[in-house]
């Protein structure tokens, strides 16, 4: 599924991210942009809440993939949101993680590098499973790679939208 991360590498990347966020806050405070500094802090709080909800999903493989994704996928920026806290829902963590990792690899090969490419994943726990919404915006240059990937029958994917600038998918993983 990719590179194995040791604890030192994880801490190094995490520390780098936190230092960037602190510098952004400090820079805005130095410029007397108090409202912007507060907004950055609010963004950090929301991001941390989503990390907590993701960690509590009882899908440790998927959580690890998403938490380190921005360190491994320089072609697109990933954001994720878990809609609400849920009690432990047992779904196929390995299956969903493998599919998502393969999707990331396919996306990296299908989009124009060094552009404003953005992937948002919304995770909605439900009583009978978990629903995942993948929304990509950016520049898709190899549509045929994505089309081929989406024919894989191992995961039931519903394509909501697919243009040269957007891709919206829905995946449901039952209990």
Residue frames as qw, qx, qy, qz and C-alpha x, y, z in Angstrom:
[[0.000, 0.884, 0.468, 0.000, 0.00, 0.00, 0.00],
 [0.206, 0.903, -0.113, 0.361, 2.97, 2.27, -0.20],
 [0.335, 0.498, -0.559, 0.572, 5.77, 3.41, 1.98],
 [0.660, -0.519, -0.510, 0.186, 5.96, 2.22, 5.57],
 [0.016, -0.801, 0.158, -0.577, 6.29, 5.21, 7.86],
 [0.583, -0.178, -0.617, 0.498, 8.31, 4.94, 11.03],
 [0.309, -0.810, -0.442, 0.229, 7.46, 7.05, 14.06],
 [0.379, -0.460, 0.098, 0.797, 10.33, 9.49, 13.50],
 [0.138, 0.184, 0.560, 0.796, 9.16, 10.26, 9.94],
 [0.192, -0.706, -0.645, -0.222, 5.57, 10.74, 11.08],
 [0.386, -0.755, -0.271, 0.456, 6.63, 13.09, 13.86],
 [0.349, -0.230, 0.283, 0.863, 8.94, 15.02, 11.52],
 [0.013, 0.391, 0.606, 0.692, 6.13, 15.61, 9.00],
 [0.319, -0.757, -0.570, -0.017, 3.62, 16.42, 11.72],
 [0.428, -0.598, -0.120, 0.667, 6.01, 18.88, 13.38],
 [0.242, 0.009, 0.415, 0.877, 6.64, 20.55, 10.01],
 [0.126, -0.592, -0.640, -0.474, 2.88, 20.95, 9.43],
 [0.405, -0.776, -0.429, 0.224, 2.35, 22.41, 12.92],
 [0.407, -0.403, 0.068, 0.817, 5.24, 24.84, 12.51],
 [0.112, 0.275, 0.526, 0.797, 3.72, 26.03, 9.23],
 [0.274, -0.724, -0.585, -0.242, 0.39, 26.63, 10.95],
 [0.476, -0.685, -0.251, 0.491, 2.02, 28.47, 13.86],
 [0.346, -0.157, 0.256, 0.889, 4.00, 30.65, 11.44],
 [0.029, -0.507, -0.587, -0.630, 0.79, 31.50, 9.61],
 [0.393, -0.797, -0.456, 0.052, -0.84, 32.57, 12.87],
 [0.507, -0.532, -0.035, 0.678, 2.24, 34.52, 13.99],
 [0.291, 0.122, 0.412, 0.855, 2.56, 36.23, 10.60],
 [0.150, -0.674, -0.542, -0.478, -1.05, 37.37, 10.72],
 [0.482, -0.772, -0.316, 0.268, -0.64, 38.61, 14.29],
 [0.495, -0.294, 0.137, 0.806, 2.55, 40.50, 13.31],
 [0.093, 0.274, 0.465, 0.837, 0.58, 42.18, 10.52],
 [0.239, 0.142, 0.446, -0.851, -2.18, 43.00, 13.04],
 [0.552, -0.024, -0.544, -0.632, -4.62, 40.82, 11.10],
 [0.329, -0.164, 0.762, -0.533, -6.28, 39.48, 14.23],
 [0.784, 0.227, 0.185, -0.548, -9.40, 38.27, 12.41],
 [0.724, 0.452, -0.497, -0.154, -7.33, 36.23, 9.95],
 [0.117, 0.380, -0.848, 0.349, -5.24, 34.72, 12.79],
 [0.545, -0.011, 0.596, -0.590, -8.47, 33.73, 14.57],
 [0.818, 0.360, -0.105, -0.436, -9.79, 32.21, 11.33],
 [0.501, 0.456, -0.734, 0.048, -6.62, 30.12, 10.96],
 [0.170, -0.219, 0.822, -0.498, -7.03, 28.90, 14.54],
 [0.719, 0.173, 0.315, -0.595, -10.68, 28.02, 13.82],
 [0.747, 0.442, -0.422, -0.262, -9.58, 26.07, 10.71],
 [0.241, 0.393, -0.849, 0.259, -7.03, 24.16, 12.80],
 [0.441, -0.072, 0.670, -0.593, -9.67, 23.29, 15.40],
 [0.812, 0.305, 0.051, -0.495, -12.06, 21.98, 12.72],
 [0.609, 0.486, -0.624, -0.067, -9.28, 19.98, 11.05],
 [0.009, 0.312, -0.858, 0.408, -8.32, 18.45, 14.40],
 [0.640, 0.059, 0.468, -0.607, -11.95, 17.54, 15.12],
 [0.828, 0.388, -0.218, -0.342, -12.13, 15.70, 11.79],
 [0.375, 0.458, -0.789, 0.164, -8.87, 13.89, 12.58],
 [0.318, -0.174, 0.757, -0.544, -10.40, 12.76, 15.88],
 [0.782, 0.233, 0.227, -0.531, -13.60, 11.54, 14.21],
 [0.692, 0.490, -0.502, -0.169, -11.55, 9.76, 11.55],
 [0.151, 0.393, -0.851, 0.314, -9.44, 8.05, 14.20],
 [0.455, -0.036, 0.663, -0.593, -12.59, 6.96, 16.05],
 [0.720, 0.268, -0.259, -0.586, -14.15, 5.26, 12.99],
 [0.763, -0.216, 0.607, -0.047, -12.45, 1.97, 13.82],
 [0.815, 0.556, 0.091, 0.134, -10.87, 1.99, 10.36],
 [0.502, -0.721, 0.254, 0.405, -7.19, 2.34, 11.30],
 [0.605, 0.061, 0.523, 0.597, -5.80, 1.50, 7.86],
 [0.241, 0.761, 0.427, 0.425, -7.96, 4.08, 6.12],
 [0.305, -0.943, -0.070, 0.113, -7.26, 6.65, 8.84],
 [0.599, -0.468, 0.352, 0.546, -3.49, 6.17, 8.41],
 [0.500, 0.354, 0.529, 0.587, -3.80, 6.50, 4.62],
 [0.062, 0.884, 0.342, 0.311, -5.78, 9.75, 4.84],
 [0.454, -0.858, 0.008, 0.238, -3.68, 11.26, 7.63],
 [0.524, -0.445, 0.437, 0.580, -0.44, 10.85, 5.66],
 [0.611, 0.584, 0.493, 0.206, -1.90, 11.45, 2.19],
 [0.199, 0.980, -0.011, 0.003, -0.80, 15.05, 1.80],
 [0.394, -0.700, 0.544, 0.241, 2.76, 13.95, 2.56],
 [0.570, -0.063, 0.768, 0.285, 2.66, 11.23, -0.12],
 [0.436, 0.599, 0.615, 0.271, 0.49, 12.73, -2.89],
 [0.211, -0.425, 0.026, 0.880, 1.98, 16.02, -4.05],
 [0.074, 0.221, 0.642, 0.730, -0.29, 16.13, -7.12],
 [0.356, -0.610, -0.433, -0.560, -3.43, 16.99, -5.17],
 [0.115, -0.280, 0.556, -0.774, -4.40, 18.43, -1.82],
 [0.445, -0.347, -0.814, -0.135, -6.62, 16.17, 0.27],
 [0.304, -0.243, 0.407, -0.826, -9.21, 17.32, 2.77],
 [0.393, -0.259, -0.871, -0.140, -11.60, 15.02, 4.55],
 [0.403, -0.285, 0.256, -0.831, -14.63, 15.42, 6.74],
 [0.209, -0.224, -0.947, 0.097, -16.38, 12.92, 8.96],
 [0.270, -0.526, -0.350, -0.726, -19.97, 14.09, 9.22],
 [0.604, -0.608, 0.129, -0.499, -20.68, 12.89, 12.74],
 [0.180, -0.420, 0.851, -0.258, -19.30, 10.77, 15.51],
 [0.827, -0.015, -0.374, -0.420, -20.33, 7.19, 15.29],
 [0.758, -0.402, 0.496, -0.136, -20.18, 4.11, 17.35],
 [0.265, -0.383, 0.821, 0.330, -17.96, 1.36, 16.06],
 [0.804, 0.445, 0.074, -0.388, -19.19, 0.25, 12.65],
 [0.574, -0.290, 0.700, 0.310, -17.41, -2.78, 11.30],
 [0.705, 0.672, -0.015, -0.226, -16.79, -2.43, 7.59],
 [0.907, 0.151, 0.104, 0.380, -14.03, -3.80, 5.37],
 [0.240, -0.891, 0.179, 0.341, -11.22, -1.44, 6.40],
 [0.493, -0.310, 0.627, 0.518, -8.56, -3.20, 4.30],
 [0.447, 0.493, 0.667, 0.335, -10.81, -3.32, 1.23],
 [0.104, 0.962, 0.251, -0.008, -11.76, 0.35, 1.42],
 [0.350, -0.784, 0.320, 0.399, -8.17, 1.35, 2.14],
 [0.541, -0.062, 0.666, 0.511, -6.83, -0.64, -0.81],
 [0.356, 0.706, 0.549, 0.271, -9.46, 0.83, -3.12],
 [0.069, -0.985, -0.073, 0.140, -8.78, 4.38, -1.89],
 [0.460, -0.582, 0.466, 0.483, -5.02, 3.94, -2.23],
 [0.503, 0.222, 0.681, 0.484, -5.49, 2.63, -5.79],
 [0.196, 0.885, 0.408, 0.104, -7.77, 5.59, -6.53],
 [0.256, -0.888, 0.163, 0.345, -5.09, 7.99, -5.27],
 [0.506, -0.271, 0.618, 0.537, -2.50, 6.32, -7.52],
 [0.399, 0.539, 0.650, 0.358, -4.86, 6.49, -10.50],
 [0.021, 0.967, 0.239, -0.082, -5.67, 10.12, -9.78],
 [0.389, -0.712, 0.332, 0.482, -1.97, 11.01, -9.53],
 [0.449, -0.034, 0.694, 0.562, -1.43, 9.51, -12.99],
 [0.250, 0.627, 0.685, 0.274, -4.53, 11.15, -14.49],
 [0.056, -0.956, -0.248, 0.144, -4.21, 14.78, -13.45],
 [0.473, 0.716, -0.140, 0.494, -1.97, 17.62, -14.51],
 [0.673, -0.293, -0.355, 0.579, 0.87, 18.08, -12.06],
 [0.317, -0.159, -0.145, 0.924, 1.55, 21.37, -10.24],
 [0.214, -0.444, -0.396, -0.775, -1.98, 22.67, -10.62],
 [0.382, -0.211, 0.433, -0.789, -4.71, 23.53, -8.12],
 [0.601, -0.104, -0.742, -0.277, -5.91, 19.93, -7.78],
 [0.325, -0.285, 0.550, -0.715, -8.08, 19.26, -4.76],
 [0.520, -0.188, -0.806, -0.210, -9.75, 16.10, -3.46],
 [0.409, -0.310, 0.413, -0.752, -12.36, 16.22, -0.73],
 [0.426, -0.137, -0.891, -0.075, -13.60, 13.06, 0.97],
 [0.511, -0.333, 0.232, -0.757, -16.75, 13.18, 3.04],
 [0.297, -0.001, -0.949, 0.107, -17.34, 10.17, 5.27],
 [0.564, -0.276, 0.043, -0.777, -20.88, 9.54, 6.47],
 [0.012, 0.041, -0.972, 0.231, -21.26, 6.70, 8.98],
 [0.638, -0.155, -0.224, -0.720, -24.71, 5.13, 8.80],
 [0.728, -0.289, 0.480, -0.394, -26.42, 2.37, 10.75],
 [0.948, 0.202, 0.240, -0.056, -25.89, -0.15, 7.95],
 [0.799, 0.198, 0.140, 0.550, -22.37, 0.88, 6.85],
 [0.253, -0.646, 0.065, 0.718, -20.34, 3.88, 5.78],
 [0.551, 0.757, 0.312, 0.162, -20.91, 6.10, 2.75],
 [0.477, -0.412, 0.221, 0.744, -17.92, 7.87, 1.18],
 [0.437, 0.871, 0.222, -0.025, -18.17, 10.85, -1.17],
 [0.595, -0.222, 0.289, 0.716, -15.09, 11.67, -3.25],
 [0.320, 0.917, 0.232, -0.061, -15.14, 15.12, -4.88],
 [0.616, -0.172, 0.266, 0.721, -12.19, 16.11, -7.08],
 [0.326, 0.932, 0.133, -0.087, -11.67, 19.47, -8.71],
 [0.394, -0.593, 0.479, 0.513, -8.66, 20.20, -10.87],
 [0.478, 0.600, -0.423, -0.483, -7.34, 19.32, -14.30],
 [0.811, -0.014, 0.585, -0.018, -7.92, 15.75, -15.51],
 [0.251, 0.648, -0.521, -0.494, -5.72, 14.98, -18.51],
 [0.217, 0.176, -0.938, -0.204, -6.09, 11.19, -18.74],
 [0.671, -0.082, 0.149, -0.722, -9.79, 10.52, -18.39],
 [0.816, 0.153, -0.501, -0.246, -9.41, 7.01, -19.82],
 [0.337, 0.224, -0.802, 0.439, -7.26, 5.89, -16.85],
 [0.335, -0.053, 0.530, -0.777, -9.99, 6.91, -14.42],
 [0.770, 0.124, -0.164, -0.604, -12.71, 5.31, -16.58],
 [0.677, 0.204, -0.707, 0.012, -10.73, 2.06, -16.63],
 [0.092, 0.173, -0.757, 0.623, -10.18, 2.20, -12.86],
 [0.499, -0.014, 0.314, -0.808, -13.89, 2.72, -12.22],
 [0.769, 0.106, -0.458, -0.433, -14.77, -0.53, -14.03],
 [0.215, 0.223, -0.888, 0.339, -13.20, -2.54, -11.17],
 [0.614, -0.411, -0.492, -0.460, -16.06, -4.62, -9.71],
 [0.501, -0.109, -0.710, 0.484, -14.54, -5.03, -6.21],
 [0.038, -0.370, -0.451, 0.811, -16.18, -1.83, -4.94],
 [0.197, 0.709, 0.648, 0.197, -19.57, -0.49, -5.95],
 [0.214, -0.304, 0.009, 0.928, -18.89, 3.05, -7.17],
 [0.286, 0.798, 0.531, 0.018, -21.57, 5.47, -8.33],
 [0.368, 0.052, 0.180, 0.911, -20.24, 8.23, -10.59],
 [0.064, 0.765, 0.490, -0.413, -22.15, 11.43, -9.85],
 [0.316, 0.928, -0.055, -0.188, -20.18, 13.75, -12.15],
 [0.732, -0.198, 0.403, 0.513, -17.20, 13.36, -14.47],
 [0.432, 0.901, 0.040, 0.026, -15.82, 16.22, -16.56],
 [0.683, 0.442, -0.246, 0.526, -12.32, 17.42, -17.41],
 [0.042, 0.550, -0.367, 0.749, -12.34, 19.54, -14.23],
 [0.548, -0.328, 0.434, -0.635, -14.49, 17.58, -11.79],
 [0.528, -0.002, -0.842, -0.110, -15.05, 14.06, -10.60],
 [0.505, -0.317, 0.417, -0.686, -17.65, 13.12, -7.99],
 [0.534, 0.029, -0.839, -0.104, -17.98, 9.54, -6.76],
 [0.644, -0.421, 0.299, -0.565, -20.01, 7.81, -4.09],
 [0.496, 0.170, -0.849, 0.062, -18.92, 4.54, -2.49],
 [0.705, -0.462, 0.143, -0.519, -20.94, 2.61, 0.07],
 [0.329, 0.260, -0.884, 0.206, -19.28, 0.01, 2.32],
 [0.731, -0.439, -0.284, -0.438, -21.90, -2.15, 4.07],
 [0.574, -0.583, 0.490, -0.299, -21.49, -3.57, 7.58]]
